[in-house]
Amino acid sequence: MTRRATPPIAALVIGGAVALLAACSKPQEAPKPSPTVAAARMTPAAAPIAPAPAPQAAFQVSRIDLGTAVGADKKVAAPTTTFKPGDTIYVAVQSTGAAPSVALTAKWTYQDGQTVNESTQTIAPTGPAVTEFHIAKPDGWPAGKYKVEVTANGKPGGTVAFTVAE
């Protein structure tokens, strides 16, 4: 039996087709390292930079409550705007925001504008806070209309009116 040799042109065509198919196939990607391995390989200079913390909001008085008692959290536990002559009168000033120093002042006045009491507390809030003020008069408050005005660094924070009745 005689064997026929493959013509050189046919061999070239088949070889070219195989090479073309190999060139068109999708190359395989190298596997990616796991996040823990990638993090372990980072140098300090390549470590991600944490975002800066969000700036705190500016300080402001958010609420003023009056009452006859405050709790351990300094918030008014027995709210009212009508007091008896012998009551101790509490005001809880709630605030939000942050500031390195805030002078909170509570100015208590009687119906004709006469100052009954004025006191200041300096605070350095870093977020929500409650500051408590109170006044008392052992021989009793005269009946009438009063108000307490709160300021923060001399700027108005709010005013609350109240009454002392027999």
Stockholm file with secondary structure:
# STOCKHOLM 1.0

chainA/1-166         MTRRATPPIAALVIGGAVALLAACSKPQEAPKPSPTVAAARMTPAAAPIAPAPAPQAAFQVSRIDLGTAVGADKKVAAPTTTFKPGDTIYVAVQSTGAAPSVALTAKWTYQDGQTVNESTQTIAPTGPAVTEFHIAKPDGWPAGKYKVEVTANGKPGGTVAFTVAE
#=GR chainA/1-166 SS CCCCCCCHHHHHHHHHHHHHHHHHSCCCCCCCCCHHHHHHHCCGGGSCCCCCCCCCCBCEEEEEEEESCBCTTSSBSSBCSEECTTCCEEEEEEEESBCSCEEEEEEEEETTSCEEEEEEEEECCBSSEEEEEEECCTTCCCSEEEEEEEEETTEEEEEEEEEECC
#=GC SS_cons         CCCCCCCHHHHHHHHHHHHHHHHHSCCCCCCCCCHHHHHHHCCGGGSCCCCCCCCCCBCEEEEEEEESCBCTTSSBSSBCSEECTTCCEEEEEEEESBCSCEEEEEEEEETTSCEEEEEEEEECCBSSEEEEEEECCTTCCCSEEEEEEEEETTEEEEEEEEEECC
//
